[in-house]
Amino acid sequence: FLETAHDFGDIPRRGGDLVKEFTFVNDGTEPLVILRVITSCTCTKASYSKRPVAPGQCGVIKIIYEPHKKEPGAFSKVIQIFSTSVEGRNLLTIRGNSIDVKKL
């Protein structure tokens, strides 16, 4: 992975879904397959291609966080990526601070 963590900073709780794309490179000699992605909360979803990523090619895992499904305040979510890589499992993290914006 080119990066494994992302901080959204202060965000409005009712401002809509947040999206972060994590890019990875298959630096192995065999095609890499993402087997499963597990999120730590129902407020976090992941989408990715089920197709193998050829050696030297890039892939993307898109993480969607829905702040309106949680209480306001700081959040930190861990996403587990299971694949055919040598490591077998990688961790991604998103975090930020959800703020309720008062209506005028």
C-alpha positions as CSV (number, residue, x, y, z in Angstrom):
1,F,0.0,0.0,0.0
2,L,1.3,3.5,-0.9
3,E,-0.3,4.7,2.4
4,T,-2.1,2.8,5.2
5,A,-3.8,5.6,7.2
6,H,-5.8,8.6,6.4
7,D,-7.0,11.5,8.7
8,F,-10.2,13.3,7.4
9,G,-9.7,15.9,10.1
10,D,-12.8,17.8,11.4
11,I,-15.9,16.9,9.3
12,P,-19.6,17.7,9.6
13,R,-21.5,14.7,10.9
14,R,-24.4,15.3,8.5
15,G,-22.2,16.4,5.6
16,G,-22.4,13.2,3.6
17,D,-20.3,10.1,3.2
18,L,-16.5,10.3,3.2
19,V,-14.5,8.4,0.6
20,K,-10.8,7.4,0.6
21,E,-9.1,5.3,-2.0
22,F,-6.1,3.3,-0.9
23,T,-3.8,2.3,-3.8
24,F,-1.5,-0.7,-3.6
25,V,1.1,-2.3,-5.9
26,N,1.6,-6.0,-6.5
27,D,5.3,-6.2,-6.0
28,G,5.3,-10.0,-6.1
29,T,5.8,-12.4,-8.9
30,E,2.3,-13.9,-8.9
31,P,-1.1,-12.4,-9.4
32,L,-2.5,-10.9,-6.2
33,V,-6.1,-11.6,-5.2
34,I,-8.0,-9.7,-2.5
35,L,-9.8,-12.5,-0.7
36,R,-11.8,-10.6,1.9
37,V,-12.1,-7.1,3.5
38,I,-13.4,-6.7,7.0
39,T,-14.4,-3.3,8.4
40,S,-14.6,-2.6,12.2
41,C,-18.1,-1.0,12.0
42,T,-21.3,-1.0,10.0
43,C,-20.6,2.7,9.3
44,T,-17.6,1.8,7.2
45,K,-17.8,0.0,3.8
46,A,-15.2,-1.2,1.4
47,S,-15.3,-1.9,-2.3
48,Y,-12.6,-3.5,-4.5
49,S,-12.1,-5.4,-7.6
50,K,-12.4,-9.2,-7.4
51,R,-10.0,-9.6,-10.3
52,P,-6.4,-10.6,-9.7
53,V,-3.8,-7.8,-9.8
54,A,-0.9,-8.8,-12.1
55,P,2.7,-8.4,-10.8
56,G,3.8,-4.8,-11.1
57,Q,0.2,-3.5,-11.5
58,C,-1.8,-1.3,-9.1
59,G,-5.1,-2.0,-7.4
60,V,-7.4,0.2,-5.3
61,I,-9.5,-0.4,-2.2
62,K,-12.2,2.3,-1.8
63,I,-13.3,2.9,1.8
64,I,-16.6,4.7,2.5
65,Y,-17.3,6.1,6.0
66,E,-20.8,7.2,6.9
67,P,-20.5,9.7,9.8
68,H,-24.2,10.1,10.2
69,K,-24.5,6.5,11.5
70,K,-22.3,7.3,14.6
71,E,-22.3,9.8,17.5
72,P,-20.3,13.0,17.0
73,G,-16.7,12.9,18.2
74,A,-13.4,11.4,17.3
75,F,-13.4,8.2,15.3
76,S,-10.8,5.7,14.3
77,K,-11.8,2.7,12.1
78,V,-9.6,-0.2,11.1
79,I,-10.0,-2.2,7.9
80,Q,-8.5,-5.6,7.5
81,I,-7.4,-6.7,4.0
82,F,-6.9,-10.4,3.5
83,S,-5.1,-11.4,0.3
84,T,-2.8,-13.9,-1.4
85,S,0.2,-11.6,-0.5
86,V,3.2,-12.8,1.5
87,E,1.9,-10.9,4.6
88,G,-1.6,-12.4,4.1
89,R,-3.2,-9.5,6.0
90,N,-2.8,-5.7,5.8
91,L,-4.4,-3.1,8.0
92,L,-5.8,0.3,6.8
93,T,-6.9,3.0,9.2
94,I,-9.2,6.0,8.7
95,R,-9.8,8.6,11.4
96,G,-11.2,12.1,12.0
97,N,-13.5,14.1,14.2
98,S,-17.2,14.2,13.4
99,I,-18.9,17.5,14.5
100,D,-22.6,18.3,14.7
101,V,-23.1,21.6,13.0
102,K,-25.8,23.6,14.7
103,K,-28.6,24.9,12.6
104,L,-29.2,28.7,12.5
